[in-house]
């Protein structure tokens, strides 16, 4: 495979034309995923994280959606803007995708076994008998009890957690090198959520598959990811390893997300602090930093100019799109205080 990253996305921009005008949903996003890596893309709803992966997968509706720039290379080959037939080739085969709601990607009129077998027959040209055998193995791999019996059941006979497993089994059918999981546990209760995340991690470590996990939930990130991109207002505002993002957050938005997160430290007096204000309007994105209007540390330049990603030469992989991180920026006491609070739950 040489020196290629598995997936390399650069300067991706996506717009939607609506009656009200053009929404700039994704504004120049760069990230990459190595073979076997788990990357989390985090942010609140509307920040552009789902649109980002949907445009890579070729499943945003066009029109109204339009990829206005950038590139996405899978193993070195461009996959943005392929025609439907070419996109179908790599979708499912090279990249598997699982969604929030398994019902949207499973057919209610076919048994689970038949649906998984169908994928195998189409993409790998297997016979019905071979495909059924593999389908059964996949259900066992995703820890579905009584797999043989389950193959002949319909989606409505499965609970939410089991449906999610069946959908994962289906997306693994062609042994993709990358699995994209878009909010895969939102609809599930917490214990089942944890089981699904552990299942994904187990599959990733055993099969060396890379995973992009899209979520708004930092607890999910802490449990699963190795590297993290934090998205806000259509841009990546901070990226780094999971430890850097949690313990050395460099962007006030990331700190805000951490303060808003219930910690499992049993301190009764720790107040959850929701971030005041709301994200900017992406019909006319602000000329400055997208977060400036909500940021307690905003300086004059923050409202005027959007910062680039700054990183400390000692930690080149950890970068934040924040003027406070610019060389020679005033050291903010506030940011340091926040850090202490966020890290220790004072």
ABEGO torsion letter per residue (X at the ends): XEABBABBBBGBBBBBBBAAEBBBABBGBBBBBBBGBBBBBBEBBGAGAAAAAAAAAGABBOOABBBAEEBBBBGGBBABGBBAAAAAAABGAABBBBBABAAAABBAABBAAAAAAAAAAAAAGBBAAAAAAAAAAAAAAAGBBGAAAAAABBAAABBAAAAAAAAAAAAAAAGBABBBBBGAAAABBAAAAAAAAAAAAAAAAAAGBBBBBBBABAAAAAAABABBBBBBGGBBABBEBAAAAAAABABAAAAAAAAABBBABBBAABBBBBBBEBBBBAABBBABBAAAAABAABBAAAAABBBBBBBBAABAABBBBBAAABBGBBBBAAAAAAAAAAAAGX
